[in-house]
Amino acid sequence: MKITDEHVATLRAQLSGDTDEYARRLDELVSTETQATYTTLITAAFFEAVDRRFVINGKTAGDREIIDFVATKREINPIAAERLDPVIAEQVLAHALGKGSIPGDIDSDTLMETQVLLLAALIGEADLSESELEAFLAKARAEADEHLD
Amino acid sequence: MTGKAPITISDLHVAALRTFLVEGTEVWLKQHENLLKDETDFGYSLLLYAAFTKAAERKFSPLYSVPQLIRYVADHRLSLEEHADELNPRVAEKLLRFALGDEGLNERPPFGMDPVSVARAEMYLLMALVQEAKLTDAELEEFIKDSAVLANEWAAADQEQA
């Protein structure tokens, strides 16, 4: 299954902070297959957002920037402070930058929640215009489609 | 088994704490390794924890916020450079919150974590807090004495409950 317009609309609502629309659309992703496909889109968007933030002129950020980023987001957001485990968040970010691996004892729900929280933080900070958000979503969709049958 | 041996804070414990704070981790490990290995000697770990609590209170009480603790721990990890991973930030934040009596924290040490990470975080933070306080020799002696008094109070309370 490839990414559909519905998947993209769901992610758009999620990233725009339109919580009612997001909740409604998420409920409509009923089948296991469409949910798994949406997960692939989130992961693609996450990788894209990490590259955007942490790879500047071909240079990948170091551990210090990752530690500082996670701490700053947890400092300013009580939900992130509580739900984002800094060790896991740093590992997930480093992994997305091609450094290190994600320990096997991190379950898939925790991994997904970490990606979602970090994605929200990255997009919030990027403060994208409407057209930039559309370009971002198109890129994430293309990237996700490459990994889907 | 009923009853338990009372926990005592000995002069040796106090001397070991002083070595740690004044001469640093390496000398401390060399001189007092046996104390750390003795799993029946709770007095020493109680004294270290009392010192940690005193140091945390000195730095953060009476007014602090969780974001402030998050930043404090992150800055300390950044200062550790390539050893940043040796201090688990989640553990460090919870240790500070617990020591400061944060009622929003519904957990106690070791917070379901590996006790070695917890002990290591406690030592890292204790050292950092004391170094930053830039105590004079007299103030440091006072700090060590106050820590021993607190540890003895806890030991006495523990004995009453036994």
HADDOCK unambig.tbl for C-alpha pairs under 7 A between the chains (distance, minus, plus):
assign (segid A and resid 64 and name CA) (segid B and resid 78 and name CA) 6.25 0.50 0.50
assign (segid A and resid 67 and name CA) (segid B and resid 74 and name CA) 6.88 0.50 0.50
assign (segid A and resid 68 and name CA) (segid B and resid 74 and name CA) 6.80 0.50 0.50
assign (segid A and resid 71 and name CA) (segid B and resid 70 and name CA) 6.38 0.50 0.50
assign (segid A and resid 71 and name CA) (segid B and resid 71 and name CA) 6.31 0.50 0.50
assign (segid A and resid 71 and name CA) (segid B and resid 74 and name CA) 6.09 0.50 0.50
assign (segid A and resid 75 and name CA) (segid B and resid 67 and name CA) 4.35 0.50 0.50
assign (segid A and resid 75 and name CA) (segid B and resid 70 and name CA) 6.12 0.50 0.50
assign (segid A and resid 75 and name CA) (segid B and resid 71 and name CA) 6.69 0.50 0.50
assign (segid A and resid 76 and name CA) (segid B and resid 67 and name CA) 6.91 0.50 0.50
assign (segid A and resid 85 and name CA) (segid B and resid 90 and name CA) 6.68 0.50 0.50
assign (segid A and resid 86 and name CA) (segid B and resid 89 and name CA) 6.60 0.50 0.50
assign (segid A and resid 86 and name CA) (segid B and resid 90 and name CA) 6.62 0.50 0.50
